[in-house]
Amino acid sequence: MKLMVFTPLGEVLKSKIKKITVETLNGYYTLLPKHVDFAAAMGENIVTYTTEQNEEKYVACHRGIVVKKGAAVTITVQNAVTGDTLDELTEVINRDFKQTDERRKEFNSAMARLELGIIRGFGQLSKGEFNGGI
């Protein structure tokens, strides 16, 4: 099989593999070459794959989709980091991915306050309470 991992910035990983284990929102799946075609959503997790040289490798993934079609497994995620140890990648998930989620929450909160201010401004404008010059 062939594994490809993509983020919005480009390709992170391309490797020939024997099998892959991935956690989806519906549970863990191990995909083998003759496994039925498959697609599922993923949260934050560490994907484990075995190369053709029988080396077990890892890639930390941050939210996305995994698709197996024929002999190709494609993972498209917001962020991905390859690493040699589970401890290293667990730290990446706990530090970097969680930090990204916190920044996203702060951004969404700021956008909600901005939208509310615009709506209030339109309300004042429609009532003739707006003091600015047009």
Secondary structure, 3 states (H helix, E strand, C coil): CEEEEEECCEEEEEEEEEEEEEEECCEEEEECCCCCCEEEEEEEEEEEEEECCCCEEEEEEEEEEEEEECCEEEEEEEEEEEECCHHHHHHHHHHHHHHHHHHHHHHHHHHHHHHHHHHHHHHHHHHCCCCCCC
